[in-house]
Amino acid sequence: MTTGRLGARSAARTARIALTLAAVGLLAACATTTPRSLPEAGPTPGRTVAAVAVSLIGTPYRFGGIGDRGFDCSGLAAYAYERAGILIPRTAAEQERFAHAVRLRDLEPGDLLFFRLRARRVDHVAIYVGGDRFVHAPRSGALVSYGTLSRGFYRRRLAGAGRFW
């Protein structure tokens, strides 16, 4: 079986790409400057938590739920953190108690937002995903959904924020 013109062109192109990559690699190895910071090796735990939360949008609210059949607010947080390899307490109040406090100006995706909705103590938790938005399991009869911190109901009831990594 002969390779023909297309096979020869493809082989020549592959050889040129391989030589170019080898040259770039050699040049990089000879560089004398040290980079100021190394690139991240992968997603941060917080970004993993936020991504899991976003993937669960549309899941039904279920009191005491922490799985595929539904979530309550703290169950959603515990589930998302567990998927990122971090075990956290089960209730919103315990999550607030044990989290490392975070100033609102320092929020990162995956941080937990704590609210006082119906009581003087924290009784609701959400997962910050960036851009003033969070994901939460709001109440019975609702679905896991986005909320916003910029104004309104949740902004007035925000009690603080915390992080577990």
DRENVEX-999546 format. One record per atom (N, C-alpha, C): residue in one letter; atom name; x, y, z. Coordinates in Angstrom, 1 decimal. Atoms other than C-alpha are relative to their C-alpha. Layout:
("A", "CA", (X, Y, Z)),
...
//
This chain:
("M", "N", (0.8, -1.2, 0.0)),
("M", "CA", (0.0, 0.0, 0.0)),
("M", "C", (0.9, 1.2, 0.0)),
("T", "N", (-0.8, -1.2, 0.1)),
("T", "CA", (1.4, 3.4, -1.0)),
("T", "C", (-0.6, 1.1, 0.8)),
("T", "N", (0.6, -1.1, -0.8)),
("T", "CA", (1.0, 6.6, 1.0)),
("T", "C", (-0.6, 1.1, -0.9)),
("G", "N", (0.6, -1.1, 0.9)),
("G", "CA", (0.3, 9.0, -1.9)),
("G", "C", (0.4, 1.4, 0.5)),
("R", "N", (-0.3, -1.4, -0.3)),
("R", "CA", (0.5, 12.8, -1.8)),
("R", "C", (-0.5, 0.4, 1.3)),
("L", "N", (0.6, -0.4, -1.2)),
("L", "CA", (-1.9, 13.3, 1.1)),
("L", "C", (0.8, -0.6, 1.2)),
("G", "N", (-0.7, 0.7, -1.1)),
("G", "CA", (0.0, 10.8, 3.3)),
("G", "C", (1.4, 0.7, 0.2)),
("A", "N", (-1.3, -0.6, -0.1)),
("A", "CA", (3.4, 12.4, 2.5)),
("A", "C", (-0.1, 1.4, 0.6)),
("R", "N", (0.2, -1.3, -0.5)),
("R", "CA", (2.0, 15.9, 3.2)),
("R", "C", (-0.3, 0.0, 1.5)),
("S", "N", (0.3, 0.2, -1.4)),
("S", "CA", (0.6, 14.7, 6.5)),
("S", "C", (1.2, -0.3, 0.8)),
("A", "N", (-1.2, 0.4, -0.7)),
("A", "CA", (3.8, 13.1, 7.5)),
("A", "C", (1.0, 1.2, 0.2)),
("A", "N", (-0.9, -1.2, 0.0)),
("A", "CA", (5.8, 16.3, 6.6)),
("A", "C", (-0.5, 1.0, 1.0)),
("R", "N", (0.6, -1.0, -1.0)),
("R", "CA", (3.4, 18.5, 8.6)),
("R", "C", (0.2, -0.5, 1.4)),
("T", "N", (-0.2, 0.5, -1.3)),
("T", "CA", (3.6, 16.2, 11.6)),
("T", "C", (1.4, 0.2, 0.5)),
("A", "N", (-1.4, -0.2, -0.4)),
("A", "CA", (7.4, 16.3, 11.5)),
("A", "C", (0.3, 1.5, 0.3)),
("R", "N", (-0.2, -1.4, -0.3)),
("R", "CA", (7.4, 20.1, 11.3)),
("R", "C", (-0.5, 0.4, 1.3)),
("I", "N", (0.6, -0.3, -1.3)),
("I", "CA", (5.1, 20.4, 14.3)),
("I", "C", (0.8, -0.6, 1.1)),
("A", "N", (-0.8, 0.7, -1.0)),
("A", "CA", (7.2, 17.9, 16.3)),
("A", "C", (1.3, 0.8, 0.2)),
("L", "N", (-1.2, -0.8, -0.1)),
("L", "CA", (10.4, 19.9, 15.5)),
("L", "C", (-0.2, 1.4, 0.6)),
("T", "N", (0.4, -1.3, -0.6)),
("T", "CA", (8.7, 23.2, 16.4)),
("T", "C", (-0.2, -0.1, 1.5)),
("L", "N", (0.2, 0.2, -1.4)),
("L", "CA", (7.6, 21.8, 19.7)),
("L", "C", (1.3, -0.3, 0.8)),
("A", "N", (-1.3, 0.3, -0.6)),
("A", "CA", (11.0, 20.4, 20.4)),
("A", "C", (0.9, 1.3, 0.2)),
("A", "N", (-0.7, -1.2, -0.1)),
("A", "CA", (12.6, 23.8, 19.7)),
("A", "C", (-0.5, 0.9, 1.1)),
("V", "N", (0.6, -0.8, -1.0)),
("V", "CA", (10.2, 25.6, 21.9)),
("V", "C", (0.4, -0.5, 1.4)),
("G", "N", (-0.4, 0.6, -1.3)),
("G", "CA", (10.9, 23.1, 24.7)),
("G", "C", (1.4, 0.3, 0.4)),
("L", "N", (-1.5, -0.3, -0.3)),
("L", "CA", (14.7, 23.6, 24.4)),
("L", "C", (0.2, 1.5, 0.4)),
("L", "N", (-0.1, -1.4, -0.3)),
("L", "CA", (14.3, 27.4, 24.4)),
("L", "C", (-0.5, 0.3, 1.4)),
("A", "N", (0.6, -0.2, -1.3)),
("A", "CA", (12.1, 27.3, 27.5)),
("A", "C", (0.9, -0.6, 1.1)),
("A", "N", (-0.9, 0.6, -1.0)),
("A", "CA", (14.6, 25.0, 29.3)),
("A", "C", (1.2, 0.9, 0.2)),
("C", "N", (-1.2, -0.9, 0.0)),
("C", "CA", (17.4, 27.6, 28.5)),
("C", "C", (-0.3, 1.4, 0.6)),
("A", "N", (0.4, -1.3, -0.5)),
("A", "CA", (15.4, 30.6, 29.8)),
("A", "C", (0.7, 0.3, 1.3)),
("T", "N", (-0.7, -0.3, -1.3)),
("T", "CA", (17.3, 32.4, 32.6)),
("T", "C", (-0.9, 0.8, 0.9)),
("T", "N", (0.9, -0.7, -0.9)),
("T", "CA", (14.3, 34.3, 34.0)),
("T", "C", (-0.9, -0.9, 0.8)),
("T", "N", (0.9, 0.8, -0.8)),
("T", "CA", (12.2, 32.9, 36.8)),
("T", "C", (-1.4, 0.6, 0.0)),
("P", "N", (1.4, -0.5, -0.1)),
("P", "CA", (8.4, 33.3, 36.6)),
("P", "C", (-0.3, 0.5, 1.4)),
("R", "N", (0.4, -0.6, -1.3)),
("R", "CA", (6.9, 35.5, 39.3)),
("R", "C", (-0.9, -0.9, 0.8)),
("S", "N", (0.8, 0.9, -0.7)),
("S", "CA", (4.3, 32.9, 40.1)),
("S", "C", (-0.3, -1.2, -0.9)),
("L", "N", (0.3, 1.2, 0.8)),
("L", "CA", (3.5, 29.4, 38.9)),
("L", "C", (-1.5, 0.0, -0.3)),
("P", "N", (1.4, 0.2, 0.3)),
("P", "CA", (0.2, 28.7, 37.2)),
("P", "C", (-0.6, -1.0, 1.0)),
("E", "N", (0.7, 0.9, -0.9)),
("E", "CA", (-2.4, 27.0, 39.3)),
("E", "C", (0.0, -1.4, -0.6)),
("A", "N", (0.0, 1.4, 0.4)),
("A", "CA", (-2.2, 23.2, 39.1)),
("A", "C", (-1.3, -0.5, -0.4)),
("G", "N", (1.3, 0.5, 0.3)),
("G", "CA", (-5.9, 22.8, 38.9)),
("G", "C", (-1.0, 0.9, 0.6)),
("P", "N", (1.0, -0.8, -0.6)),
("P", "CA", (-9.2, 24.1, 40.1)),
("P", "C", (0.2, 0.1, 1.5)),
("T", "N", (-0.1, -0.2, -1.5)),
("T", "CA", (-9.3, 25.5, 43.7)),
("T", "C", (-1.1, -0.8, 0.6)),
("P", "N", (1.1, 0.7, -0.6)),
("P", "CA", (-11.5, 23.7, 46.2)),
("P", "C", (-1.3, 0.9, -0.1)),
("G", "N", (1.2, -0.8, 0.0)),
("G", "CA", (-13.8, 26.7, 46.2)),
("G", "C", (-0.7, 0.0, -1.4)),
("R", "N", (0.5, 0.1, 1.4)),
("R", "CA", (-14.2, 26.6, 42.4)),
("R", "C", (-0.7, -1.3, -0.2)),
("T", "N", (0.6, 1.3, 0.1)),
("T", "CA", (-15.0, 22.9, 42.6)),
("T", "C", (-1.4, 0.1, 0.7)),
("V", "N", (1.3, -0.1, -0.8)),
("V", "CA", (-17.7, 23.6, 45.3)),
("V", "C", (-1.0, 0.8, -0.8)),
("A", "N", (0.9, -0.8, 0.8)),
("A", "CA", (-19.2, 26.4, 43.2)),
("A", "C", (-0.5, -0.7, -1.3)),
("A", "N", (0.4, 0.8, 1.2)),
("A", "CA", (-19.2, 24.2, 40.1)),
("A", "C", (-1.0, -1.1, 0.3)),
("V", "N", (1.0, 1.0, -0.4)),
("V", "CA", (-21.0, 21.4, 41.9)),
("V", "C", (-1.3, 0.6, 0.3)),
("A", "N", (1.3, -0.7, -0.4)),
("A", "CA", (-23.6, 23.9, 43.3)),
("A", "C", (-0.7, 0.4, -1.3)),
("V", "N", (0.7, -0.4, 1.3)),
("V", "CA", (-24.3, 25.2, 39.8)),
("V", "C", (-0.5, -1.2, -0.7)),
("S", "N", (0.5, 1.2, 0.7)),
("S", "CA", (-24.6, 21.7, 38.4)),
("S", "C", (-1.3, -0.5, 0.6)),
("L", "N", (1.2, 0.5, -0.7)),
("L", "CA", (-27.4, 21.1, 41.0)),
("L", "C", (-1.2, 0.9, -0.2)),
("I", "N", (1.1, -0.9, 0.2)),
("I", "CA", (-29.6, 24.0, 39.9)),
("I", "C", (-1.1, -0.8, -0.7)),
("G", "N", (1.2, 0.7, 0.5)),
("G", "CA", (-33.1, 22.7, 39.3)),
("G", "C", (-0.4, -1.2, 0.8)),
("T", "N", (0.3, 1.1, -0.9)),
("T", "CA", (-32.9, 20.0, 41.9)),
("T", "C", (-1.1, 0.4, 1.1)),
("P", "N", (1.0, -0.4, -1.0)),
("P", "CA", (-35.9, 20.0, 44.3)),
("P", "C", (0.5, 0.3, 1.4)),
("Y", "N", (-0.3, -0.2, -1.4)),
("Y", "CA", (-35.8, 21.4, 47.8)),
("Y", "C", (-0.6, -1.2, 0.7)),
("R", "N", (0.5, 1.1, -0.8)),
("R", "CA", (-36.2, 18.6, 50.3)),
("R", "C", (0.5, 0.2, 1.4)),
("F", "N", (-0.4, -0.2, -1.4)),
("F", "CA", (-36.1, 19.2, 54.1)),
("F", "C", (0.8, -1.2, 0.4)),
("G", "N", (-1.0, 1.0, -0.5)),
("G", "CA", (-33.1, 17.3, 55.5)),
("G", "C", (0.7, -0.7, -1.1)),
("G", "N", (-0.6, 0.6, 1.2)),
("G", "CA", (-32.1, 16.4, 51.9)),
("G", "C", (1.5, 0.3, -0.2)),
("I", "N", (-1.4, -0.2, 0.3)),
("I", "CA", (-28.5, 15.8, 51.0)),
("I", "C", (0.4, -0.9, -1.1)),
("G", "N", (-0.3, 0.9, 1.1)),
("G", "CA", (-28.6, 13.8, 47.8)),
("G", "C", (-0.8, 0.2, -1.2)),
("D", "N", (0.6, -0.1, 1.3)),
("D", "CA", (-30.0, 13.2, 44.4)),
("D", "C", (-1.5, 0.3, 0.1)),
("R", "N", (1.5, -0.2, -0.1)),
("R", "CA", (-33.7, 13.3, 45.6)),
("R", "C", (-0.3, 1.4, 0.4)),
("G", "N", (0.3, -1.4, -0.4)),
("G", "CA", (-33.3, 16.9, 46.9)),
("G", "C", (0.9, 0.4, 1.1)),
("F", "N", (-0.9, -0.6, -1.0)),
("F", "CA", (-31.5, 19.2, 49.2)),
("F", "C", (-0.7, 1.1, 0.8)),
("D", "N", (0.4, -1.3, -0.7)),
("D", "CA", (-32.2, 21.7, 52.0)),
("D", "C", (1.3, 0.8, -0.1)),
("C", "N", (-1.1, -1.0, 0.2)),
("C", "CA", (-29.8, 24.7, 52.2)),
("C", "C", (1.3, -0.6, 0.5)),
("S", "N", (-1.3, 0.4, -0.6)),
("S", "CA", (-27.2, 23.2, 54.5)),
("S", "C", (0.4, -1.4, -0.6)),
("G", "N", (-0.4, 1.2, 0.7)),
("G", "CA", (-27.4, 19.8, 52.8)),
("G", "C", (0.6, 0.2, -1.3)),
("L", "N", (-0.6, -0.4, 1.2)),
("L", "CA", (-26.6, 21.4, 49.5)),
("L", "C", (1.5, 0.4, 0.2)),
("A", "N", (-1.4, -0.5, -0.4)),
("A", "CA", (-23.5, 23.1, 51.1)),
("A", "C", (0.8, -1.2, 0.3)),
("A", "N", (-0.8, 1.2, -0.4)),
("A", "CA", (-22.4, 19.8, 52.7)),
("A", "C", (0.3, -0.9, -1.2)),
("Y", "N", (-0.1, 0.8, 1.2)),
("Y", "CA", (-22.9, 17.9, 49.5)),
("Y", "C", (1.1, 0.6, -0.9)),
("A", "N", (-0.9, -0.7, 1.0)),
("A", "CA", (-21.0, 20.4, 47.3)),
("A", "C", (1.5, 0.0, 0.6)),
("Y", "N", (-1.3, 0.0, -0.6)),
("Y", "CA", (-18.1, 20.6, 49.8)),
("Y", "C", (0.6, -1.4, 0.0)),
("E", "N", (-0.5, 1.4, 0.0)),
("E", "CA", (-17.9, 16.8, 50.1)),
("E", "C", (0.5, -0.4, -1.3)),
("R", "N", (-0.4, 0.3, 1.4)),
("R", "CA", (-17.6, 16.5, 46.3)),
("R", "C", (1.4, 0.7, -0.3)),
("A", "N", (-1.3, -0.6, 0.1)),
("A", "CA", (-14.6, 18.8, 46.7)),
("A", "C", (1.0, -0.6, 0.9)),
("G", "N", (-0.9, 0.7, -0.9)),
("G", "CA", (-13.1, 16.5, 49.3)),
("G", "C", (0.1, 0.7, 1.4)),
("I", "N", (-0.1, -0.7, -1.3)),
("I", "CA", (-13.9, 18.7, 52.3)),
("I", "C", (-1.3, -0.3, 0.8)),
("L", "N", (1.2, 0.3, -0.8)),
("L", "CA", (-16.3, 17.5, 55.1)),
("L", "C", (-0.2, 1.2, 0.9)),
("I", "N", (0.4, -1.2, -0.8)),
("I", "CA", (-18.2, 20.3, 56.8)),
("I", "C", (-1.2, -0.4, 0.9)),
("P", "N", (1.2, 0.3, -0.8)),
("P", "CA", (-20.9, 20.3, 59.5)),
("P", "C", (-1.3, 0.0, -0.8)),
("R", "N", (1.3, 0.2, 0.7)),
("R", "CA", (-24.5, 19.5, 58.6)),
("R", "C", (-0.9, 1.2, 0.0)),
("T", "N", (1.1, -1.1, 0.0)),
("T", "CA", (-26.6, 22.5, 59.7)),
("T", "C", (0.7, 1.4, -0.3)),
("A", "N", (-0.5, -1.3, 0.4)),
("A", "CA", (-26.3, 26.1, 58.6)),
("A", "C", (0.6, 0.7, 1.2)),
("A", "N", (-0.6, -0.6, -1.2)),
("A", "CA", (-25.7, 27.3, 62.2)),
("A", "C", (1.4, -0.6, 0.3)),
("E", "N", (-1.3, 0.6, -0.3)),
("E", "CA", (-22.8, 24.8, 62.7)),
("E", "C", (1.0, 0.3, -1.1)),
("Q", "N", (-0.9, -0.4, 1.1)),
("Q", "CA", (-21.4, 25.6, 59.3)),
("Q", "C", (0.6, 1.4, 0.2)),
("E", "N", (-0.4, -1.4, -0.3)),
("E", "CA", (-21.3, 29.3, 60.3)),
("E", "C", (1.0, 0.0, 1.2)),
("R", "N", (-0.8, 0.1, -1.2)),
("R", "CA", (-19.8, 28.4, 63.7)),
("R", "C", (1.4, -0.4, -0.3)),
("F", "N", (-1.3, 0.6, 0.2)),
("F", "CA", (-16.9, 26.4, 62.3)),
("F", "C", (0.8, 0.5, -1.2)),
("A", "N", (-0.7, -0.6, 1.1)),
("A", "CA", (-16.1, 28.3, 59.1)),
("A", "C", (1.0, 1.1, 0.4)),
("H", "N", (-0.9, -1.1, -0.2)),
("H", "CA", (-13.2, 30.7, 58.9)),
("H", "C", (-0.7, 1.2, -0.6)),
("A", "N", (0.7, -1.2, 0.5)),
("A", "CA", (-14.8, 34.2, 58.6)),
("A", "C", (0.6, 0.6, -1.2)),
("V", "N", (-0.5, -0.7, 1.2)),
("V", "CA", (-14.4, 36.0, 55.3)),
("V", "C", (-0.8, 1.3, -0.1)),
("R", "N", (0.6, -1.3, 0.2)),
("R", "CA", (-15.0, 39.7, 54.7)),
("R", "C", (-0.7, -0.1, -1.4)),
("L", "N", (0.7, 0.0, 1.3)),
("L", "CA", (-17.5, 40.3, 51.9)),
("L", "C", (0.8, 0.5, -1.1)),
("R", "N", (-0.9, -0.5, 1.2)),
("R", "CA", (-14.9, 42.2, 49.8)),
("R", "C", (1.0, -1.1, -0.4)),
("D", "N", (-0.9, 1.1, 0.3)),
("D", "CA", (-12.8, 39.0, 49.9)),
("D", "C", (-0.7, -1.3, -0.4)),
("L", "N", (0.8, 1.2, 0.4)),
("L", "CA", (-15.5, 36.6, 48.8)),
("L", "C", (0.7, -0.7, -1.3)),
("E", "N", (-0.5, 0.8, 1.2)),
("E", "CA", (-14.3, 33.8, 46.4)),
("E", "C", (-1.1, -1.1, -0.3)),
("P", "N", (0.9, 1.0, 0.3)),
("P", "CA", (-16.4, 31.2, 44.6)),
("P", "C", (0.2, -1.2, 1.0)),
("G", "N", (0.0, 1.1, -0.9)),
("G", "CA", (-17.3, 28.4, 47.0)),
("G", "C", (-0.1, 0.4, 1.5)),
("D", "N", (0.3, -0.5, -1.4)),
("D", "CA", (-17.5, 30.6, 50.1)),
("D", "C", (-1.4, -0.2, 0.4)),
("L", "N", (1.4, 0.1, -0.5)),
("L", "CA", (-20.6, 30.1, 52.2)),
("L", "C", (-0.5, 1.3, 0.5)),
("L", "N", (0.7, -1.2, -0.4)),
("L", "CA", (-23.0, 32.9, 52.8)),
("L", "C", (-1.0, -0.4, 1.0)),
("F", "N", (0.9, 0.3, -1.0)),
("F", "CA", (-25.0, 32.9, 56.0)),
("F", "C", (-1.0, 1.0, 0.2)),
("F", "N", (1.1, -0.9, -0.1)),
("F", "CA", (-28.4, 34.4, 56.5)),
("F", "C", (-0.8, -0.2, 1.2)),
("R", "N", (1.0, 0.1, -1.1)),
("R", "CA", (-30.9, 35.1, 59.3)),
("R", "C", (-1.3, 0.3, -0.7)),
("L", "N", (1.2, -0.3, 0.7)),
("L", "CA", (-34.2, 34.7, 57.5)),
("L", "C", (-1.2, 0.1, 0.9)),
("R", "N", (1.2, 0.1, -0.8)),
("R", "CA", (-36.7, 33.8, 60.2)),
("R", "C", (0.3, 0.1, 1.5)),
("A", "N", (-0.4, 0.0, -1.4)),
("A", "CA", (-34.7, 34.0, 63.4)),
("A", "C", (1.2, 0.9, 0.3)),
("R", "N", (-1.2, -0.8, -0.3)),
("R", "CA", (-32.0, 35.8, 65.3)),
("R", "C", (1.3, -0.8, -0.2)),
("R", "N", (-1.2, 0.8, 0.3)),
("R", "CA", (-29.6, 33.0, 64.6)),
("R", "C", (0.0, -0.4, -1.5)),
("V", "N", (-0.1, 0.4, 1.4)),
("V", "CA", (-28.3, 31.8, 61.2)),
("V", "C", (-0.9, -1.2, -0.2)),
("D", "N", (0.9, 1.1, 0.4)),
("D", "CA", (-30.9, 29.6, 59.6)),
("D", "C", (-0.1, -0.3, -1.5)),
("H", "N", (0.0, 0.2, 1.5)),
("H", "CA", (-30.0, 29.7, 55.9)),
("H", "C", (1.5, 0.1, -0.4)),
("V", "N", (-1.3, -0.1, 0.6)),
("V", "CA", (-26.8, 29.1, 53.9)),
("V", "C", (-0.1, -0.1, -1.5)),
("A", "N", (-0.1, 0.0, 1.4)),
("A", "CA", (-25.9, 29.6, 50.3)),
("A", "C", (1.5, -0.1, -0.4)),
("I", "N", (-1.4, 0.1, 0.5)),
("I", "CA", (-22.8, 29.0, 48.1)),
("I", "C", (0.3, 1.1, -1.0)),
("Y", "N", (-0.3, -1.2, 0.8)),
("Y", "CA", (-21.2, 32.1, 46.6)),
("Y", "C", (0.7, -0.6, -1.3)),
("V", "N", (-0.6, 0.5, 1.2)),
("V", "CA", (-20.4, 31.5, 42.9)),
("V", "C", (0.7, 1.2, -0.8)),
("G", "N", (-0.6, -1.1, 0.7)),
("G", "CA", (-19.1, 35.0, 41.9)),
("G", "C", (-1.0, 1.0, -0.5)),
("G", "N", (0.9, -1.0, 0.6)),
("G", "CA", (-20.5, 38.2, 40.5)),
("G", "C", (-1.2, 0.3, 0.8)),
("D", "N", (1.1, -0.3, -0.9)),
("D", "CA", (-22.7, 38.9, 43.5)),
("D", "C", (-1.1, -1.0, 0.0)),
("R", "N", (1.0, 1.1, 0.0)),
("R", "CA", (-24.5, 35.6, 42.9)),
("R", "C", (0.3, -1.2, 0.8)),
("F", "N", (-0.2, 1.2, -0.8)),
("F", "CA", (-25.0, 32.5, 45.0)),
("F", "C", (-1.1, -1.0, -0.5)),
("V", "N", (0.9, 1.1, 0.3)),
("V", "CA", (-26.7, 29.1, 44.6)),
("V", "C", (-0.5, -0.5, 1.4)),
("H", "N", (0.6, 0.5, -1.2)),
("H", "CA", (-29.1, 27.9, 47.3)),
("H", "C", (-1.2, -0.8, -0.2)),
("A", "N", (1.3, 0.8, 0.0)),
("A", "CA", (-32.0, 25.6, 48.2)),
("A", "C", (-0.9, 0.9, 0.8)),
("P", "N", (0.6, -1.1, -0.8)),
("P", "CA", (-34.4, 28.4, 49.2)),
("P", "C", (-1.1, -0.4, 1.0)),
("R", "N", (1.1, 0.3, -0.9)),
("R", "CA", (-37.5, 26.7, 50.7)),
("R", "C", (-0.8, -1.2, -0.6)),
("S", "N", (0.8, 1.1, 0.4)),
("S", "CA", (-40.0, 23.9, 50.5)),
("S", "C", (-0.9, 0.4, -1.2)),
("G", "N", (0.8, -0.3, 1.2)),
("G", "CA", (-41.7, 23.7, 47.1)),
("G", "C", (0.8, 0.7, -1.1)),
("A", "N", (-0.9, -0.7, 1.0)),
("A", "CA", (-38.8, 25.5, 45.3)),
("A", "C", (1.1, -0.9, -0.4)),
("L", "N", (-1.1, 0.8, 0.6)),
("L", "CA", (-35.8, 24.3, 43.3)),
("L", "C", (1.3, 0.7, 0.4)),
("V", "N", (-1.3, -0.6, -0.2)),
("V", "CA", (-32.1, 24.9, 43.9)),
("V", "C", (0.1, 1.0, -1.1)),
("S", "N", (0.0, -1.1, 0.9)),
("S", "CA", (-31.5, 28.2, 42.2)),
("S", "C", (1.0, 1.1, 0.3)),
("Y", "N", (-0.8, -1.2, -0.3)),
("Y", "CA", (-29.5, 31.4, 41.9)),
("Y", "C", (-0.7, 1.0, 0.8)),
("G", "N", (0.5, -1.2, -0.7)),
("G", "CA", (-29.9, 34.3, 44.2)),
("G", "C", (1.1, 1.1, -0.2)),
("T", "N", (-0.9, -1.1, 0.2)),
("T", "CA", (-28.2, 37.7, 44.3)),
("T", "C", (0.2, 0.8, 1.3)),
("L", "N", (-0.3, -0.8, -1.2)),
("L", "CA", (-26.5, 39.7, 47.0)),
("L", "C", (-0.1, 1.5, -0.2)),
("S", "N", (-0.1, -1.5, 0.3)),
("S", "CA", (-26.7, 43.1, 45.3)),
("S", "C", (-1.1, 0.8, 0.6)),
("R", "N", (1.1, -0.8, -0.7)),
("R", "CA", (-30.1, 44.1, 46.8)),
("R", "C", (-1.1, -0.9, 0.4)),
("G", "N", (1.2, 0.7, -0.3)),
("G", "CA", (-33.3, 43.0, 48.2)),
("G", "C", (0.0, -0.9, 1.3)),
("F", "N", (0.2, 0.9, -1.1)),
("F", "CA", (-34.4, 40.2, 50.6)),
("F", "C", (1.2, -0.6, 0.6)),
("Y", "N", (-1.1, 0.7, -0.5)),
("Y", "CA", (-31.2, 38.3, 50.9)),
("Y", "C", (1.1, 1.0, 0.5)),
("R", "N", (-1.0, -1.0, -0.4)),
("R", "CA", (-28.9, 41.4, 51.1)),
("R", "C", (-0.3, 0.5, 1.4)),
("R", "N", (0.4, -0.5, -1.3)),
("R", "CA", (-30.9, 42.7, 54.1)),
("R", "C", (0.2, -1.0, 1.1)),
("R", "N", (-0.1, 1.1, -1.0)),
("R", "CA", (-30.6, 39.3, 55.9)),
("R", "C", (1.3, -0.7, 0.1)),
("L", "N", (-1.3, 0.6, 0.0)),
("L", "CA", (-27.0, 38.5, 55.2)),
("L", "C", (0.7, 0.2, 1.4)),
("A", "N", (-0.7, -0.1, -1.3)),
("A", "CA", (-25.2, 37.7, 58.5)),
("A", "C", (1.5, -0.1, -0.1)),
("G", "N", (-1.5, 0.1, 0.1)),
("G", "CA", (-21.7, 36.9, 57.2)),
("G", "C", (0.3, -1.0, -1.0)),
("A", "N", (-0.5, 1.0, 1.0)),
("A", "CA", (-19.6, 34.6, 55.1)),
("A", "C", (1.2, -0.8, 0.6)),
("G", "N", (-1.0, 0.8, -0.5)),
("G", "CA", (-17.2, 31.8, 55.7)),
("G", "C", (0.6, -1.0, -1.0)),
("R", "N", (-0.7, 0.8, 1.0)),
("R", "CA", (-14.7, 29.4, 54.1)),
("R", "C", (0.6, -1.2, 0.8)),
("F", "N", (-0.5, 1.3, -0.6)),
("F", "CA", (-13.5, 25.8, 54.9)),
("F", "C", (1.3, -0.5, -0.6)),
("W", "N", (-1.3, 0.4, 0.6)),
("W", "CA", (-10.2, 25.7, 52.9)),
("W", "C", (1.0, 1.0, 0.3)),
//
